[in-house]
Amino acid sequence: MLKIERSIQILLVCIFVAMLGLGIISPIMPLYASDLGANLVQIGLLSSAWSISRLVFTAPAGRYSDRGSKKRVIMAGLLVTPSSPSSTCWPGTSRA
């Protein structure tokens, strides 16, 4: 049987939980955005933001992980992931 290091197991569980959260939020996010008054273009940009950011950051992160440590790249991603929902705590002023 394949023996996986304990730290890798923990990172894999963290990644699974992060992707599970994305899978739960993604289907209802357009409905919530339209209730808040977003138009179709804004809803489309909101829905594709994750894919666009993945397109932009995948190649540089892969290059860095090939040169350096894959664990560091995964940890950096796991630290950046909560910054998006956390940033909604300080939205500024709303003109709705």
Backbone as CSV, one residue per row, in Angstrom:
resi,resn,N_x,N_y,N_z,CA_x,CA_y,CA_z,C_x,C_y,C_z
1,MET,0.839,-1.179,0.000,0.000,0.000,0.000,0.885,1.244,0.000
2,LEU,0.416,2.263,-0.660,1.150,3.523,-0.763,1.122,4.258,0.568
3,LYS,2.282,4.589,1.079,2.375,5.328,2.347,2.612,6.795,2.037
4,ILE,1.712,7.642,2.508,1.801,9.076,2.249,2.186,9.775,3.547
5,GLU,3.113,10.723,3.423,3.560,11.503,4.577,2.386,12.189,5.259
6,ARG,2.463,12.320,6.571,1.371,12.923,7.352,1.086,14.366,6.923
7,SER,2.128,15.141,6.657,1.917,16.543,6.264,1.195,16.639,4.918
8,ILE,1.492,15.735,3.998,0.805,15.720,2.703,-0.665,15.344,2.903
9,GLN,-0.937,14.409,3.793,-2.321,14.035,4.072,-3.113,15.231,4.589
10,ILE,-2.508,15.997,5.488,-3.190,17.175,6.039,-3.443,18.202,4.944
11,LEU,-2.449,18.439,4.079,-2.629,19.394,2.983,-3.724,18.932,2.023
12,LEU,-3.777,17.637,1.740,-4.809,17.130,0.844,-6.210,17.303,1.432
13,VAL,-6.340,17.099,2.728,-7.639,17.312,3.377,-8.024,18.782,3.305
14,CYS,-7.066,19.679,3.535,-7.345,21.119,3.456,-7.780,21.519,2.051
15,ILE,-7.112,20.993,1.040,-7.475,21.294,-0.345,-8.871,20.754,-0.656
16,PHE,-9.159,19.548,-0.183,-10.478,18.961,-0.393,-11.570,19.838,0.216
17,VAL,-11.349,20.312,1.440,-12.345,21.151,2.108,-12.521,22.473,1.357
18,ALA,-11.418,23.056,0.874,-11.506,24.316,0.120,-12.304,24.117,-1.173
19,MET,-12.040,23.037,-1.888,-12.761,22.774,-3.140,-14.216,22.400,-2.873
20,LEU,-14.479,21.741,-1.763,-15.853,21.423,-1.388,-16.638,22.703,-1.140
21,GLY,-16.011,23.657,-0.455,-16.652,24.945,-0.221,-16.961,25.666,-1.515
22,LEU,-16.011,25.616,-2.455,-16.233,26.245,-3.758,-17.389,25.570,-4.489
23,GLY,-17.465,24.252,-4.394,-18.545,23.511,-5.049,-19.909,23.777,-4.454
24,ILE,-19.937,24.120,-3.181,-21.213,24.414,-2.529,-21.670,25.834,-2.856
25,ILE,-20.738,26.772,-2.904,-21.080,28.184,-3.111,-21.351,28.512,-4.575
26,SER,-20.613,27.895,-5.488,-20.712,28.244,-6.913,-22.124,28.177,-7.495
27,PRO,-22.919,27.154,-7.203,-24.261,27.115,-7.805,-25.213,28.202,-7.309
28,ILE,-25.053,28.658,-6.063,-25.995,29.644,-5.542,-25.493,31.079,-5.662
29,MET,-24.220,31.256,-5.984,-23.655,32.600,-6.064,-24.352,33.478,-7.116
30,PRO,-24.651,32.995,-8.329,-25.357,33.849,-9.294,-26.751,34.275,-8.822
31,LEU,-27.439,33.396,-8.131,-28.762,33.750,-7.611,-28.654,34.843,-6.550
32,TYR,-27.679,34.702,-5.680,-27.461,35.703,-4.629,-27.053,37.045,-5.244
33,ALA,-26.189,36.998,-6.251,-25.740,38.231,-6.914,-26.903,38.931,-7.614
34,SER,-27.764,38.176,-8.270,-28.906,38.813,-8.943,-29.876,39.416,-7.929
35,ASP,-30.026,38.789,-6.778,-30.865,39.367,-5.724,-30.275,40.674,-5.207
36,LEU,-28.959,40.813,-5.275,-28.297,42.042,-4.841,-28.262,43.106,-5.931
37,GLY,-28.810,42.778,-7.117,-28.915,43.764,-8.180,-27.833,43.696,-9.239
38,ALA,-27.056,42.624,-9.281,-26.015,42.497,-10.295,-26.655,42.212,-11.655
39,ASN,-26.059,42.797,-12.718,-26.568,42.515,-14.060,-25.905,41.238,-14.594
40,LEU,-26.280,40.817,-15.789,-25.787,39.546,-16.329,-24.278,39.544,-16.562
41,VAL,-23.722,40.677,-16.974,-22.270,40.758,-17.190,-21.537,40.593,-15.857
42,GLN,-22.019,41.254,-14.832,-21.397,41.139,-13.517,-21.504,39.718,-12.968
43,ILE,-22.627,39.085,-13.172,-22.798,37.703,-12.724,-21.853,36.786,-13.491
44,GLY,-21.691,37.013,-14.788,-20.762,36.216,-15.582,-19.322,36.391,-15.130
45,LEU,-18.936,37.633,-14.851,-17.577,37.880,-14.349,-17.373,37.262,-12.974
46,LEU,-18.378,37.351,-12.133,-18.294,36.753,-10.809,-18.157,35.236,-10.900
47,SER,-18.914,34.634,-11.788,-18.867,33.182,-11.953,-17.555,32.704,-12.558
48,SER,-16.950,33.516,-13.398,-15.720,33.095,-14.060,-14.449,33.596,-13.369
49,ALA,-14.580,34.310,-12.267,-13.409,34.871,-11.584,-12.445,33.787,-11.126
50,TRP,-12.961,32.689,-10.610,-12.083,31.601,-10.155,-11.323,30.998,-11.322
51,SER,-12.003,30.771,-12.438,-11.344,30.201,-13.618,-10.301,31.154,-14.194
52,ILE,-10.608,32.445,-14.211,-9.664,33.430,-14.731,-8.428,33.504,-13.839
53,SER,-8.627,33.515,-12.534,-7.470,33.556,-11.639,-6.647,32.285,-11.744
54,ARG,-7.288,31.172,-11.954,-6.541,29.914,-12.140,-5.730,29.952,-13.435
55,LEU,-6.303,30.522,-14.489,-5.592,30.659,-15.753,-4.345,31.523,-15.587
56,VAL,-4.465,32.602,-14.830,-3.357,33.541,-14.655,-2.268,32.970,-13.754
57,PHE,-2.652,32.288,-12.677,-1.669,31.903,-11.660,-1.159,30.466,-11.742
58,THR,-1.762,29.598,-12.545,-1.345,28.203,-12.573,0.069,28.022,-13.116
59,ALA,0.382,28.639,-14.230,1.720,28.459,-14.815,2.827,29.018,-13.919
60,PRO,2.720,30.248,-13.398,3.777,30.719,-12.496,3.908,29.877,-11.222
61,ALA,2.784,29.440,-10.664,2.853,28.608,-9.460,3.484,27.259,-9.772
62,GLY,3.176,26.702,-10.933,3.791,25.436,-11.332,5.286,25.565,-11.549
63,ARG,5.678,26.666,-12.170,7.110,26.915,-12.375,7.838,27.040,-11.045
64,TYR,7.232,27.784,-10.127,7.847,27.960,-8.811,7.911,26.639,-8.046
65,SER,6.858,25.835,-8.133,6.859,24.567,-7.404,7.864,23.579,-7.991
66,ASP,8.120,23.675,-9.297,9.142,22.815,-9.891,10.537,23.198,-9.424
67,ARG,10.763,24.493,-9.243,12.074,24.975,-8.785,12.230,24.854,-7.279
68,GLY,11.171,25.125,-6.562,11.245,25.169,-5.101,10.524,24.002,-4.468
69,SER,9.648,24.318,-3.570,8.941,23.301,-2.803,7.453,23.289,-3.162
70,LYS,6.955,22.134,-3.500,5.533,22.004,-3.802,4.683,22.281,-2.556
71,LYS,5.207,21.884,-1.405,4.473,22.125,-0.156,4.295,23.622,0.096
72,ARG,5.308,24.403,-0.215,5.195,25.854,-0.001,4.138,26.465,-0.914
73,VAL,4.071,25.991,-2.143,3.065,26.520,-3.079,1.661,26.155,-2.592
74,ILE,1.481,24.932,-2.139,0.178,24.504,-1.633,-0.192,25.302,-0.389
75,MET,0.761,25.494,0.509,0.489,26.260,1.725,0.145,27.712,1.393
76,ALA,0.857,28.300,0.428,0.552,29.680,0.019,-0.867,29.763,-0.527
77,GLY,-1.245,28.796,-1.341,-2.611,28.770,-1.875,-3.656,28.628,-0.786
78,LEU,-3.352,27.792,0.205,-4.297,27.608,1.306,-4.383,28.845,2.197
79,LEU,-3.331,29.630,2.243,-3.379,30.870,3.023,-4.096,31.982,2.259
80,VAL,-3.996,31.967,0.925,-4.643,32.998,0.105,-6.147,32.722,-0.027
81,THR,-6.537,31.461,-0.025,-7.939,31.093,-0.228,-8.890,31.781,0.754
82,PRO,-8.592,31.844,2.045,-9.522,32.540,2.951,-9.528,34.056,2.796
83,SER,-8.564,34.616,2.089,-8.523,36.074,1.954,-9.691,36.613,1.139
84,SER,-10.190,35.835,0.209,-11.310,36.289,-0.608,-12.583,36.461,0.216
85,PRO,-13.019,35.440,0.938,-14.212,35.665,1.765,-13.960,36.657,2.893
86,SER,-12.743,36.671,3.414,-12.435,37.607,4.502,-12.483,39.050,4.020
87,SER,-12.145,39.269,2.757,-12.144,40.639,2.231,-13.559,41.206,2.122
88,THR,-14.560,40.358,2.110,-15.933,40.844,2.051,-16.377,41.457,3.382
89,CYS,-15.591,41.270,4.428,-15.918,41.892,5.723,-15.727,43.396,5.681
90,TRP,-14.907,43.875,4.731,-14.624,45.303,4.598,-15.013,45.786,3.201
91,PRO,-16.302,45.773,2.878,-16.691,46.107,1.506,-16.658,47.593,1.172
92,GLY,-16.521,48.452,2.147,-16.586,49.879,1.849,-18.034,50.337,1.808
93,THR,-18.263,51.384,1.087,-19.621,51.916,1.019,-20.380,51.276,-0.138
94,SER,-21.634,51.069,0.062,-22.498,50.493,-0.961,-23.457,51.566,-1.441
95,ARG,-23.663,51.633,-2.741,-24.579,52.629,-3.297,-25.781,51.942,-3.914
96,ALA,-26.362,51.018,-3.202,-27.504,50.280,-3.716,-28.779,51.066,-3.578
